[in-house]
Amino acid sequence: MNVISDKKNDLLNRREVKLLTQNTSNPGFDNSVKVISEEFKAKPENIVIKNVKSKFGRDTFLIDAFIYNSVKDKDNIEPKPKVKSAAVGAK
């Protein structure tokens, strides 16, 4: 695993990291969280994966992630998932 970029964002209380990892298949978001928590010694609940990208036919993957200082900081900044109402559109 190669760390391409590691920036500290004091305004949002997080680290913004970009990693290049080599794997035979797509690592996915869950496995990426495990890899980043081991590499940076951070709690998995403080990590948000933004992207896992690759080029066709290659075994290298670019992972963009944010590592927050606390769960509270993460909850204040990250957008909440929208909840769909069951009553809307039902007849």
PDB file with one MODEL, atoms N, CA, C and O in Angstrom:
MODEL        1
ATOM      1  N   MET A   1       0.834  -1.165   0.000  1.00  0.00           N
ATOM      2  CA  MET A   1       0.000   0.000   0.000  1.00  0.00           C
ATOM      3  C   MET A   1       0.885   1.236   0.000  1.00  0.00           C
ATOM      4  O   MET A   1       1.812   1.355   0.801  1.00  0.00           O
ATOM      5  N   ASN A   2       0.583   2.155  -0.913  1.00  0.00           N
ATOM      6  CA  ASN A   2       1.319   3.405  -1.009  1.00  0.00           C
ATOM      7  C   ASN A   2       0.398   4.565  -0.654  1.00  0.00           C
ATOM      8  O   ASN A   2      -0.718   4.661  -1.164  1.00  0.00           O
ATOM      9  N   VAL A   3       0.872   5.442   0.220  1.00  0.00           N
ATOM     10  CA  VAL A   3       0.113   6.636   0.570  1.00  0.00           C
ATOM     11  C   VAL A   3       0.480   7.712  -0.444  1.00  0.00           C
ATOM     12  O   VAL A   3       1.627   8.155  -0.503  1.00  0.00           O
ATOM     13  N   ILE A   4      -0.506   8.132  -1.245  1.00  0.00           N
ATOM     14  CA  ILE A   4      -0.266   9.151  -2.262  1.00  0.00           C
ATOM     15  C   ILE A   4      -0.401  10.542  -1.663  1.00  0.00           C
ATOM     16  O   ILE A   4       0.404  11.429  -1.947  1.00  0.00           O
ATOM     17  N   SER A   5      -1.416  10.727  -0.839  1.00  0.00           N
ATOM     18  CA  SER A   5      -1.683  12.038  -0.267  1.00  0.00           C
ATOM     19  C   SER A   5      -2.216  11.854   1.153  1.00  0.00           C
ATOM     20  O   SER A   5      -3.017  10.957   1.413  1.00  0.00           O
ATOM     21  N   ASP A   6      -1.763  12.709   2.062  1.00  0.00           N
ATOM     22  CA  ASP A   6      -2.226  12.686   3.445  1.00  0.00           C
ATOM     23  C   ASP A   6      -2.276  14.127   3.933  1.00  0.00           C
ATOM     24  O   ASP A   6      -1.257  14.699   4.322  1.00  0.00           O
ATOM     25  N   LYS A   7      -3.476  14.709   3.908  1.00  0.00           N
ATOM     26  CA  LYS A   7      -3.653  16.110   4.300  1.00  0.00           C
ATOM     27  C   LYS A   7      -4.463  16.182   5.583  1.00  0.00           C
ATOM     28  O   LYS A   7      -5.404  15.415   5.787  1.00  0.00           O
ATOM     29  N   LYS A   8      -4.085  17.109   6.438  1.00  0.00           N
ATOM     30  CA  LYS A   8      -4.836  17.331   7.671  1.00  0.00           C
ATOM     31  C   LYS A   8      -5.711  18.566   7.477  1.00  0.00           C
ATOM     32  O   LYS A   8      -5.222  19.640   7.127  1.00  0.00           O
ATOM     33  N   ASN A   9      -7.007  18.398   7.710  1.00  0.00           N
ATOM     34  CA  ASN A   9      -7.966  19.487   7.572  1.00  0.00           C
ATOM     35  C   ASN A   9      -8.449  19.857   8.980  1.00  0.00           C
ATOM     36  O   ASN A   9      -9.341  19.210   9.529  1.00  0.00           O
ATOM     37  N   ASP A  10      -7.849  20.902   9.554  1.00  0.00           N
ATOM     38  CA  ASP A  10      -8.185  21.305  10.922  1.00  0.00           C
ATOM     39  C   ASP A  10      -9.583  21.911  11.020  1.00  0.00           C
ATOM     40  O   ASP A  10     -10.226  21.809  12.065  1.00  0.00           O
ATOM     41  N   LEU A  11     -10.056  22.533   9.957  1.00  0.00           N
ATOM     42  CA  LEU A  11     -11.372  23.152   9.979  1.00  0.00           C
ATOM     43  C   LEU A  11     -12.477  22.110  10.153  1.00  0.00           C
ATOM     44  O   LEU A  11     -13.442  22.344  10.881  1.00  0.00           O
ATOM     45  N   LEU A  12     -12.338  20.960   9.487  1.00  0.00           N
ATOM     46  CA  LEU A  12     -13.341  19.904   9.557  1.00  0.00           C
ATOM     47  C   LEU A  12     -12.942  18.753  10.483  1.00  0.00           C
ATOM     48  O   LEU A  12     -13.654  17.752  10.559  1.00  0.00           O
ATOM     49  N   ASN A  13     -11.826  18.880  11.179  1.00  0.00           N
ATOM     50  CA  ASN A  13     -11.345  17.864  12.131  1.00  0.00           C
ATOM     51  C   ASN A  13     -11.200  16.489  11.493  1.00  0.00           C
ATOM     52  O   ASN A  13     -11.744  15.504  11.992  1.00  0.00           O
ATOM     53  N   ARG A  14     -10.461  16.429  10.385  1.00  0.00           N
ATOM     54  CA  ARG A  14     -10.272  15.152   9.707  1.00  0.00           C
ATOM     55  C   ARG A  14      -8.959  15.130   8.938  1.00  0.00           C
ATOM     56  O   ARG A  14      -8.348  16.167   8.678  1.00  0.00           O
ATOM     57  N   ARG A  15      -8.545  13.918   8.581  1.00  0.00           N
ATOM     58  CA  ARG A  15      -7.429  13.697   7.667  1.00  0.00           C
ATOM     59  C   ARG A  15      -8.016  13.228   6.353  1.00  0.00           C
ATOM     60  O   ARG A  15      -8.917  12.390   6.338  1.00  0.00           O
ATOM     61  N   GLU A  16      -7.514  13.761   5.248  1.00  0.00           N
ATOM     62  CA  GLU A  16      -7.967  13.382   3.922  1.00  0.00           C
ATOM     63  C   GLU A  16      -6.831  12.598   3.273  1.00  0.00           C
ATOM     64  O   GLU A  16      -5.767  13.148   2.989  1.00  0.00           O
ATOM     65  N   VAL A  17      -7.068  11.305   3.040  1.00  0.00           N
ATOM     66  CA  VAL A  17      -6.002  10.434   2.545  1.00  0.00           C
ATOM     67  C   VAL A  17      -6.383   9.829   1.199  1.00  0.00           C
ATOM     68  O   VAL A  17      -7.554   9.591   0.904  1.00  0.00           O
ATOM     69  N   LYS A  18      -5.342   9.589   0.389  1.00  0.00           N
ATOM     70  CA  LYS A  18      -5.472   8.847  -0.864  1.00  0.00           C
ATOM     71  C   LYS A  18      -4.424   7.749  -0.838  1.00  0.00           C
ATOM     72  O   LYS A  18      -3.241   8.000  -0.609  1.00  0.00           O
ATOM     73  N   LEU A  19      -4.882   6.529  -1.077  1.00  0.00           N
ATOM     74  CA  LEU A  19      -3.995   5.368  -1.030  1.00  0.00           C
ATOM     75  C   LEU A  19      -4.053   4.615  -2.346  1.00  0.00           C
ATOM     76  O   LEU A  19      -5.082   4.604  -3.021  1.00  0.00           O
ATOM     77  N   LEU A  20      -2.957   3.992  -2.701  1.00  0.00           N
ATOM     78  CA  LEU A  20      -2.909   3.109  -3.850  1.00  0.00           C
ATOM     79  C   LEU A  20      -2.593   1.714  -3.326  1.00  0.00           C
ATOM     80  O   LEU A  20      -1.524   1.480  -2.761  1.00  0.00           O
ATOM     81  N   THR A  21      -3.526   0.797  -3.519  1.00  0.00           N
ATOM     82  CA  THR A  21      -3.352  -0.558  -3.016  1.00  0.00           C
ATOM     83  C   THR A  21      -3.418  -1.543  -4.172  1.00  0.00           C
ATOM     84  O   THR A  21      -4.040  -1.269  -5.198  1.00  0.00           O
ATOM     85  N   GLN A  22      -2.779  -2.680  -4.002  1.00  0.00           N
ATOM     86  CA  GLN A  22      -2.770  -3.711  -5.030  1.00  0.00           C
ATOM     87  C   GLN A  22      -3.519  -4.920  -4.505  1.00  0.00           C
ATOM     88  O   GLN A  22      -3.258  -5.405  -3.404  1.00  0.00           O
ATOM     89  N   ASN A  23      -4.472  -5.408  -5.327  1.00  0.00           N
ATOM     90  CA  ASN A  23      -5.313  -6.521  -4.919  1.00  0.00           C
ATOM     91  C   ASN A  23      -5.779  -7.242  -6.174  1.00  0.00           C
ATOM     92  O   ASN A  23      -5.853  -6.637  -7.243  1.00  0.00           O
ATOM     93  N   THR A  24      -6.091  -8.519  -6.056  1.00  0.00           N
ATOM     94  CA  THR A  24      -6.544  -9.276  -7.225  1.00  0.00           C
ATOM     95  C   THR A  24      -7.984  -8.963  -7.596  1.00  0.00           C
ATOM     96  O   THR A  24      -8.373  -9.109  -8.755  1.00  0.00           O
ATOM     97  N   SER A  25      -8.790  -8.527  -6.609  1.00  0.00           N
ATOM     98  CA  SER A  25     -10.169  -8.143  -6.878  1.00  0.00           C
ATOM     99  C   SER A  25     -10.462  -6.831  -6.162  1.00  0.00           C
ATOM    100  O   SER A  25      -9.682  -6.386  -5.320  1.00  0.00           O
ATOM    101  N   ASN A  26     -11.583  -6.220  -6.499  1.00  0.00           N
ATOM    102  CA  ASN A  26     -11.955  -4.942  -5.900  1.00  0.00           C
ATOM    103  C   ASN A  26     -12.058  -5.092  -4.383  1.00  0.00           C
ATOM    104  O   ASN A  26     -12.796  -5.954  -3.906  1.00  0.00           O
ATOM    105  N   PRO A  27     -11.331  -4.271  -3.611  1.00  0.00           N
ATOM    106  CA  PRO A  27     -11.366  -4.413  -2.158  1.00  0.00           C
ATOM    107  C   PRO A  27     -12.702  -4.029  -1.539  1.00  0.00           C
ATOM    108  O   PRO A  27     -13.028  -4.510  -0.454  1.00  0.00           O
ATOM    109  N   GLY A  28     -13.484  -3.179  -2.194  1.00  0.00           N
ATOM    110  CA  GLY A  28     -14.772  -2.778  -1.651  1.00  0.00           C
ATOM    111  C   GLY A  28     -14.616  -1.820  -0.489  1.00  0.00           C
ATOM    112  O   GLY A  28     -13.509  -1.580  -0.008  1.00  0.00           O
ATOM    113  N   PHE A  29     -15.738  -1.276  -0.041  1.00  0.00           N
ATOM    114  CA  PHE A  29     -15.717  -0.269   1.013  1.00  0.00           C
ATOM    115  C   PHE A  29     -15.396  -0.879   2.370  1.00  0.00           C
ATOM    116  O   PHE A  29     -14.637  -0.286   3.137  1.00  0.00           O
ATOM    117  N   ASP A  30     -15.953  -2.048   2.690  1.00  0.00           N
ATOM    118  CA  ASP A  30     -15.737  -2.652   4.010  1.00  0.00           C
ATOM    119  C   ASP A  30     -14.284  -3.058   4.220  1.00  0.00           C
ATOM    120  O   ASP A  30     -13.709  -2.795   5.276  1.00  0.00           O
ATOM    121  N   ASN A  31     -13.690  -3.698   3.218  1.00  0.00           N
ATOM    122  CA  ASN A  31     -12.295  -4.113   3.322  1.00  0.00           C
ATOM    123  C   ASN A  31     -11.371  -2.896   3.333  1.00  0.00           C
ATOM    124  O   ASN A  31     -10.331  -2.918   3.991  1.00  0.00           O
ATOM    125  N   SER A  32     -11.737  -1.844   2.616  1.00  0.00           N
ATOM    126  CA  SER A  32     -10.931  -0.621   2.598  1.00  0.00           C
ATOM    127  C   SER A  32     -10.896   0.029   3.973  1.00  0.00           C
ATOM    128  O   SER A  32      -9.862   0.554   4.387  1.00  0.00           O
ATOM    129  N   VAL A  33     -12.020  -0.005   4.683  1.00  0.00           N
ATOM    130  CA  VAL A  33     -12.066   0.552   6.043  1.00  0.00           C
ATOM    131  C   VAL A  33     -11.104  -0.218   6.944  1.00  0.00           C
ATOM    132  O   VAL A  33     -10.383   0.387   7.737  1.00  0.00           O
ATOM    133  N   LYS A  34     -11.086  -1.548   6.829  1.00  0.00           N
ATOM    134  CA  LYS A  34     -10.176  -2.362   7.650  1.00  0.00           C
ATOM    135  C   LYS A  34      -8.721  -2.034   7.349  1.00  0.00           C
ATOM    136  O   LYS A  34      -7.907  -1.903   8.264  1.00  0.00           O
ATOM    137  N   VAL A  35      -8.395  -1.902   6.070  1.00  0.00           N
ATOM    138  CA  VAL A  35      -7.015  -1.617   5.666  1.00  0.00           C
ATOM    139  C   VAL A  35      -6.570  -0.249   6.178  1.00  0.00           C
ATOM    140  O   VAL A  35      -5.456  -0.105   6.682  1.00  0.00           O
ATOM    141  N   ILE A  36      -7.435   0.751   6.051  1.00  0.00           N
ATOM    142  CA  ILE A  36      -7.082   2.106   6.491  1.00  0.00           C
ATOM    143  C   ILE A  36      -6.980   2.174   8.014  1.00  0.00           C
ATOM    144  O   ILE A  36      -6.100   2.857   8.538  1.00  0.00           O
ATOM    145  N   SER A  37      -7.860   1.482   8.732  1.00  0.00           N
ATOM    146  CA  SER A  37      -7.786   1.512  10.195  1.00  0.00           C
ATOM    147  C   SER A  37      -6.498   0.863  10.695  1.00  0.00           C
ATOM    148  O   SER A  37      -5.937   1.308  11.696  1.00  0.00           O
ATOM    149  N   GLU A  38      -6.022  -0.176  10.018  1.00  0.00           N
ATOM    150  CA  GLU A  38      -4.757  -0.804  10.404  1.00  0.00           C
ATOM    151  C   GLU A  38      -3.567   0.080  10.033  1.00  0.00           C
ATOM    152  O   GLU A  38      -2.614   0.196  10.803  1.00  0.00           O
ATOM    153  N   GLU A  39      -3.621   0.698   8.865  1.00  0.00           N
ATOM    154  CA  GLU A  39      -2.498   1.512   8.389  1.00  0.00           C
ATOM    155  C   GLU A  39      -2.319   2.786   9.224  1.00  0.00           C
ATOM    156  O   GLU A  39      -1.194   3.142   9.575  1.00  0.00           O
ATOM    157  N   PHE A  40      -3.421   3.471   9.541  1.00  0.00           N
ATOM    158  CA  PHE A  40      -3.348   4.750  10.236  1.00  0.00           C
ATOM    159  C   PHE A  40      -3.706   4.655  11.719  1.00  0.00           C
ATOM    160  O   PHE A  40      -3.755   5.672  12.411  1.00  0.00           O
ATOM    161  N   LYS A  41      -3.956   3.442  12.210  1.00  0.00           N
ATOM    162  CA  LYS A  41      -4.288   3.206  13.615  1.00  0.00           C
ATOM    163  C   LYS A  41      -5.482   4.071  14.046  1.00  0.00           C
ATOM    164  O   LYS A  41      -5.434   4.756  15.067  1.00  0.00           O
ATOM    165  N   ALA A  42      -6.543   4.021  13.250  1.00  0.00           N
ATOM    166  CA  ALA A  42      -7.759   4.787  13.524  1.00  0.00           C
ATOM    167  C   ALA A  42      -8.910   3.826  13.775  1.00  0.00           C
ATOM    168  O   ALA A  42      -8.878   2.674  13.341  1.00  0.00           O
ATOM    169  N   LYS A  43      -9.916   4.305  14.474  1.00  0.00           N
ATOM    170  CA  LYS A  43     -11.100   3.491  14.731  1.00  0.00           C
ATOM    171  C   LYS A  43     -11.926   3.378  13.447  1.00  0.00           C
ATOM    172  O   LYS A  43     -12.090   4.373  12.742  1.00  0.00           O
ATOM    173  N   PRO A  44     -12.446   2.192  13.129  1.00  0.00           N
ATOM    174  CA  PRO A  44     -13.230   2.026  11.898  1.00  0.00           C
ATOM    175  C   PRO A  44     -14.481   2.901  11.834  1.00  0.00           C
ATOM    176  O   PRO A  44     -14.905   3.287  10.744  1.00  0.00           O
ATOM    177  N   GLU A  45     -15.075   3.219  12.980  1.00  0.00           N
ATOM    178  CA  GLU A  45     -16.286   4.046  12.953  1.00  0.00           C
ATOM    179  C   GLU A  45     -15.984   5.507  12.626  1.00  0.00           C
ATOM    180  O   GLU A  45     -16.912   6.269  12.355  1.00  0.00           O
ATOM    181  N   ASN A  46     -14.711   5.923  12.641  1.00  0.00           N
ATOM    182  CA  ASN A  46     -14.322   7.292  12.302  1.00  0.00           C
ATOM    183  C   ASN A  46     -13.923   7.446  10.840  1.00  0.00           C
ATOM    184  O   ASN A  46     -13.556   8.545  10.424  1.00  0.00           O
ATOM    185  N   ILE A  47     -13.983   6.383  10.053  1.00  0.00           N
ATOM    186  CA  ILE A  47     -13.500   6.395   8.671  1.00  0.00           C
ATOM    187  C   ILE A  47     -14.675   6.419   7.706  1.00  0.00           C
ATOM    188  O   ILE A  47     -15.651   5.688   7.872  1.00  0.00           O
ATOM    189  N   VAL A  48     -14.562   7.277   6.691  1.00  0.00           N
ATOM    190  CA  VAL A  48     -15.558   7.356   5.625  1.00  0.00           C
ATOM    191  C   VAL A  48     -14.823   7.163   4.303  1.00  0.00           C
ATOM    192  O   VAL A  48     -13.907   7.918   3.978  1.00  0.00           O
ATOM    193  N   ILE A  49     -15.230   6.149   3.542  1.00  0.00           N
ATOM    194  CA  ILE A  49     -14.645   5.888   2.228  1.00  0.00           C
ATOM    195  C   ILE A  49     -15.452   6.669   1.199  1.00  0.00           C
ATOM    196  O   ILE A  49     -16.673   6.525   1.131  1.00  0.00           O
ATOM    197  N   LYS A  50     -14.786   7.490   0.403  1.00  0.00           N
ATOM    198  CA  LYS A  50     -15.462   8.266  -0.625  1.00  0.00           C
ATOM    199  C   LYS A  50     -15.451   7.536  -1.975  1.00  0.00           C
ATOM    200  O   LYS A  50     -16.478   7.484  -2.651  1.00  0.00           O
ATOM    201  N   ASN A  51     -14.314   6.978  -2.370  1.00  0.00           N
ATOM    202  CA  ASN A  51     -14.193   6.317  -3.676  1.00  0.00           C
ATOM    203  C   ASN A  51     -13.234   5.142  -3.595  1.00  0.00           C
ATOM    204  O   ASN A  51     -12.279   5.146  -2.818  1.00  0.00           O
ATOM    205  N   VAL A  52     -13.512   4.134  -4.416  1.00  0.00           N
ATOM    206  CA  VAL A  52     -12.557   3.059  -4.691  1.00  0.00           C
ATOM    207  C   VAL A  52     -12.534   2.937  -6.206  1.00  0.00           C
ATOM    208  O   VAL A  52     -13.489   2.444  -6.806  1.00  0.00           O
ATOM    209  N   LYS A  53     -11.444   3.384  -6.831  1.00  0.00           N
ATOM    210  CA  LYS A  53     -11.372   3.450  -8.291  1.00  0.00           C
ATOM    211  C   LYS A  53     -10.276   2.541  -8.822  1.00  0.00           C
ATOM    212  O   LYS A  53      -9.295   2.245  -8.139  1.00  0.00           O
ATOM    213  N   SER A  54     -10.473   2.106 -10.063  1.00  0.00           N
ATOM    214  CA  SER A  54      -9.474   1.321 -10.756  1.00  0.00           C
ATOM    215  C   SER A  54      -9.647   1.512 -12.254  1.00  0.00           C
ATOM    216  O   SER A  54     -10.691   1.977 -12.712  1.00  0.00           O
ATOM    217  N   LYS A  55      -8.640   1.160 -13.000  1.00  0.00           N
ATOM    218  CA  LYS A  55      -8.718   1.142 -14.456  1.00  0.00           C
ATOM    219  C   LYS A  55      -8.948  -0.296 -14.895  1.00  0.00           C
ATOM    220  O   LYS A  55      -8.529  -1.231 -14.213  1.00  0.00           O
ATOM    221  N   PHE A  56      -9.607  -0.473 -16.020  1.00  0.00           N
ATOM    222  CA  PHE A  56      -9.937  -1.803 -16.512  1.00  0.00           C
ATOM    223  C   PHE A  56      -8.665  -2.629 -16.733  1.00  0.00           C
ATOM    224  O   PHE A  56      -7.722  -2.171 -17.377  1.00  0.00           O
ATOM    225  N   GLY A  57      -8.655  -3.843 -16.194  1.00  0.00           N
ATOM    226  CA  GLY A  57      -7.550  -4.765 -16.409  1.00  0.00           C
ATOM    227  C   GLY A  57      -6.371  -4.586 -15.466  1.00  0.00           C
ATOM    228  O   GLY A  57      -5.387  -5.319 -15.574  1.00  0.00           O
ATOM    229  N   ARG A  58      -6.442  -3.652 -14.564  1.00  0.00           N
ATOM    230  CA  ARG A  58      -5.336  -3.436 -13.627  1.00  0.00           C
ATOM    231  C   ARG A  58      -5.689  -4.003 -12.260  1.00  0.00           C
ATOM    232  O   ARG A  58      -6.862  -4.166 -11.925  1.00  0.00           O
ATOM    233  N   ASP A  59      -4.663  -4.298 -11.481  1.00  0.00           N
ATOM    234  CA  ASP A  59      -4.887  -4.814 -10.136  1.00  0.00           C
ATOM    235  C   ASP A  59      -4.539  -3.783  -9.068  1.00  0.00           C
ATOM    236  O   ASP A  59      -4.308  -4.147  -7.914  1.00  0.00           O
ATOM    237  N   THR A  60      -4.497  -2.495  -9.434  1.00  0.00           N
ATOM    238  CA  THR A  60      -4.258  -1.430  -8.476  1.00  0.00           C
ATOM    239  C   THR A  60      -5.544  -0.622  -8.296  1.00  0.00           C
ATOM    240  O   THR A  60      -6.298  -0.403  -9.245  1.00  0.00           O
ATOM    241  N   PHE A  61      -5.771  -0.192  -7.073  1.00  0.00           N
ATOM    242  CA  PHE A  61      -6.987   0.527  -6.727  1.00  0.00           C
ATOM    243  C   PHE A  61      -6.635   1.797  -5.967  1.00  0.00           C
ATOM    244  O   PHE A  61      -5.792   1.781  -5.070  1.00  0.00           O
ATOM    245  N   LEU A  62      -7.286   2.899  -6.332  1.00  0.00           N
ATOM    246  CA  LEU A  62      -7.111   4.179  -5.668  1.00  0.00           C
ATOM    247  C   LEU A  62      -8.267   4.372  -4.685  1.00  0.00           C
ATOM    248  O   LEU A  62      -9.435   4.347  -5.072  1.00  0.00           O
ATOM    249  N   ILE A  63      -7.925   4.564  -3.412  1.00  0.00           N
ATOM    250  CA  ILE A  63      -8.932   4.715  -2.356  1.00  0.00           C
ATOM    251  C   ILE A  63      -8.855   6.134  -1.810  1.00  0.00           C
ATOM    252  O   ILE A  63      -7.800   6.576  -1.356  1.00  0.00           O
ATOM    253  N   ASP A  64      -9.987   6.849  -1.857  1.00  0.00           N
ATOM    254  CA  ASP A  64     -10.115   8.175  -1.253  1.00  0.00           C
ATOM    255  C   ASP A  64     -10.918   8.019   0.030  1.00  0.00           C
ATOM    256  O   ASP A  64     -12.003   7.438   0.026  1.00  0.00           O
ATOM    257  N   ALA A  65     -10.376   8.544   1.136  1.00  0.00           N
ATOM    258  CA  ALA A  65     -11.061   8.369   2.420  1.00  0.00           C
ATOM    259  C   ALA A  65     -10.836   9.570   3.321  1.00  0.00           C
ATOM    260  O   ALA A  65      -9.866  10.314   3.173  1.00  0.00           O
ATOM    261  N   PHE A  66     -11.763   9.739   4.263  1.00  0.00           N
ATOM    262  CA  PHE A  66     -11.654  10.744   5.316  1.00  0.00           C
ATOM    263  C   PHE A  66     -11.557  10.012   6.647  1.00  0.00           C
ATOM    264  O   PHE A  66     -12.324   9.084   6.905  1.00  0.00           O
ATOM    265  N   ILE A  67     -10.618  10.426   7.494  1.00  0.00           N
ATOM    266  CA  ILE A  67     -10.482   9.874   8.833  1.00  0.00           C
ATOM    267  C   ILE A  67     -10.782  11.003   9.810  1.00  0.00           C
ATOM    268  O   ILE A  67      -9.990  11.934   9.960  1.00  0.00           O
ATOM    269  N   TYR A  68     -11.931  10.913  10.474  1.00  0.00           N
ATOM    270  CA  TYR A  68     -12.358  11.954  11.403  1.00  0.00           C
ATOM    271  C   TYR A  68     -11.742  11.727  12.774  1.00  0.00           C
ATOM    272  O   TYR A  68     -11.368  10.608  13.125  1.00  0.00           O
ATOM    273  N   ASN A  69     -11.642  12.814  13.552  1.00  0.00           N
ATOM    274  CA  ASN A  69     -11.092  12.729  14.902  1.00  0.00           C
ATOM    275  C   ASN A  69     -12.038  12.007  15.851  1.00  0.00           C
ATOM    276  O   ASN A  69     -11.592  11.344  16.788  1.00  0.00           O
ATOM    277  N   SER A  70     -13.344  12.133  15.615  1.00  0.00           N
ATOM    278  CA  SER A  70     -14.316  11.477  16.480  1.00  0.00           C
ATOM    279  C   SER A  70     -15.581  11.179  15.684  1.00  0.00           C
ATOM    280  O   SER A  70     -15.767  11.693  14.581  1.00  0.00           O
ATOM    281  N   VAL A  71     -16.441  10.353  16.247  1.00  0.00           N
ATOM    282  CA  VAL A  71     -17.718  10.020  15.614  1.00  0.00           C
ATOM    283  C   VAL A  71     -18.611  11.259  15.576  1.00  0.00           C
ATOM    284  O   VAL A  71     -19.363  11.456  14.621  1.00  0.00           O
ATOM    285  N   LYS A  72     -18.531  12.083  16.601  1.00  0.00           N
ATOM    286  CA  LYS A  72     -19.332  13.307  16.651  1.00  0.00           C
ATOM    287  C   LYS A  72     -18.973  14.240  15.496  1.00  0.00           C
ATOM    288  O   LYS A  72     -19.863  14.814  14.868  1.00  0.00           O
ATOM    289  N   ASP A  73     -17.684  14.396  15.210  1.00  0.00           N
ATOM    290  CA  ASP A  73     -17.255  15.226  14.079  1.00  0.00           C
ATOM    291  C   ASP A  73     -17.770  14.655  12.762  1.00  0.00           C
ATOM    292  O   ASP A  73     -18.212  15.396  11.884  1.00  0.00           O
ATOM    293  N   LYS A  74     -17.709  13.337  12.636  1.00  0.00           N
ATOM    294  CA  LYS A  74     -18.191  12.682  11.416  1.00  0.00           C
ATOM    295  C   LYS A  74     -19.685  12.900  11.234  1.00  0.00           C
ATOM    296  O   LYS A  74     -20.132  13.211  10.130  1.00  0.00           O
ATOM    297  N   ASP A  75     -20.454  12.745  12.283  1.00  0.00           N
ATOM    298  CA  ASP A  75     -21.904  12.907  12.203  1.00  0.00           C
ATOM    299  C   ASP A  75     -22.313  14.347  11.894  1.00  0.00           C
ATOM    300  O   ASP A  75     -23.327  14.572  11.234  1.00  0.00           O
ATOM    301  N   ASN A  76     -21.534  15.321  12.366  1.00  0.00           N
ATOM    302  CA  ASN A  76     -21.856  16.718  12.108  1.00  0.00           C
ATOM    303  C   ASN A  76     -21.576  17.130  10.665  1.00  0.00           C
ATOM    304  O   ASN A  76     -22.232  18.035  10.149  1.00  0.00           O
ATOM    305  N   ILE A  77     -20.624  16.489  10.011  1.00  0.00           N
ATOM    306  CA  ILE A  77     -20.183  16.933   8.686  1.00  0.00           C
ATOM    307  C   ILE A  77     -20.748  16.079   7.557  1.00  0.00           C
ATOM    308  O   ILE A  77     -21.179  16.615   6.536  1.00  0.00           O
ATOM    309  N   GLU A  78     -20.752  14.773   7.723  1.00  0.00           N
ATOM    310  CA  GLU A  78     -21.200  13.891   6.645  1.00  0.00           C
ATOM    311  C   GLU A  78     -22.709  13.985   6.445  1.00  0.00           C
ATOM    312  O   GLU A  78     -23.455  14.078   7.419  1.00  0.00           O
ATOM    313  N   PRO A  79     -23.169  13.960   5.186  1.00  0.00           N
ATOM    314  CA  PRO A  79     -24.618  14.037   4.935  1.00  0.00           C
ATOM    315  C   PRO A  79     -25.333  12.791   5.435  1.00  0.00           C
ATOM    316  O   PRO A  79     -24.810  11.679   5.364  1.00  0.00           O
ATOM    317  N   LYS A  80     -26.523  13.004   5.934  1.00  0.00           N
ATOM    318  CA  LYS A  80     -27.340  11.898   6.435  1.00  0.00           C
ATOM    319  C   LYS A  80     -28.059  11.238   5.265  1.00  0.00           C
ATOM    320  O   LYS A  80     -28.447  11.931   4.325  1.00  0.00           O
ATOM    321  N   PRO A  81     -28.250   9.922   5.292  1.00  0.00           N
ATOM    322  CA  PRO A  81     -29.011   9.270   4.228  1.00  0.00           C
ATOM    323  C   PRO A  81     -30.475   9.676   4.292  1.00  0.00           C
ATOM    324  O   PRO A  81     -31.051   9.806   5.372  1.00  0.00           O
ATOM    325  N   LYS A  82     -31.063   9.873   3.127  1.00  0.00           N
ATOM    326  CA  LYS A  82     -32.464  10.275   3.075  1.00  0.00           C
ATOM    327  C   LYS A  82     -33.353   9.074   3.381  1.00  0.00           C
ATOM    328  O   LYS A  82     -33.090   7.959   2.933  1.00  0.00           O
ATOM    329  N   VAL A  83     -34.404   9.322   4.150  1.00  0.00           N
ATOM    330  CA  VAL A  83     -35.352   8.278   4.514  1.00  0.00           C
ATOM    331  C   VAL A  83     -36.592   8.461   3.656  1.00  0.00           C
ATOM    332  O   VAL A  83     -37.199   9.532   3.641  1.00  0.00           O
ATOM    333  N   LYS A  84     -36.959   7.405   2.943  1.00  0.00           N
ATOM    334  CA  LYS A  84     -38.136   7.474   2.091  1.00  0.00           C
ATOM    335  C   LYS A  84     -39.373   7.153   2.921  1.00  0.00           C
ATOM    336  O   LYS A  84     -39.373   6.224   3.728  1.00  0.00           O
ATOM    337  N   SER A  85     -40.407   7.923   2.712  1.00  0.00           N
ATOM    338  CA  SER A  85     -41.642   7.726   3.420  1.00  0.00           C
ATOM    339  C   SER A  85     -42.498   6.689   2.673  1.00  0.00           C
ATOM    340  O   SER A  85     -42.589   6.724   1.446  1.00  0.00           O
ATOM    341  N   ALA A  86     -43.105   5.794   3.401  1.00  0.00           N
ATOM    342  CA  ALA A  86     -43.945   4.763   2.783  1.00  0.00           C
ATOM    343  C   ALA A  86     -45.279   5.340   2.321  1.00  0.00           C
ATOM    344  O   ALA A  86     -45.918   4.777   1.432  1.00  0.00           O
ATOM    345  N   ALA A  87     -45.706   6.451   2.911  1.00  0.00           N
ATOM    346  CA  ALA A  87     -47.012   7.022   2.588  1.00  0.00           C
ATOM    347  C   ALA A  87     -47.003   7.819   1.285  1.00  0.00           C
ATOM    348  O   ALA A  87     -48.062   8.039   0.698  1.00  0.00           O
ATOM    349  N   VAL A  88     -45.845   8.252   0.826  1.00  0.00           N
ATOM    350  CA  VAL A  88     -45.769   9.074  -0.378  1.00  0.00           C
ATOM    351  C   VAL A  88     -46.027   8.211  -1.605  1.00  0.00           C
ATOM    352  O   VAL A  88     -45.339   7.213  -1.815  1.00  0.00           O
ATOM    353  N   GLY A  89     -46.986   8.576  -2.395  1.00  0.00           N
ATOM    354  CA  GLY A  89     -47.274   7.876  -3.638  1.00  0.00           C
ATOM    355  C   GLY A  89     -48.121   6.628  -3.485  1.00  0.00           C
ATOM    356  O   GLY A  89     -48.476   6.004  -4.485  1.00  0.00           O
ATOM    357  N   ALA A  90     -48.455   6.250  -2.262  1.00  0.00           N
ATOM    358  CA  ALA A  90     -49.261   5.048  -2.041  1.00  0.00           C
ATOM    359  C   ALA A  90     -50.740   5.390  -2.203  1.00  0.00           C
ATOM    360  O   ALA A  90     -51.211   6.404  -1.688  1.00  0.00           O
ATOM    361  N   LYS A  91     -51.457   4.546  -2.913  1.00  0.00           N
ATOM    362  CA  LYS A  91     -52.900   4.759  -3.107  1.00  0.00           C
ATOM    363  C   LYS A  91     -53.671   3.568  -2.655  1.00  0.00           C
ATOM    364  O   LYS A  91     -54.899   3.558  -2.740  1.00  0.00           O
TER     365      LYS A  91
ENDMDL
END
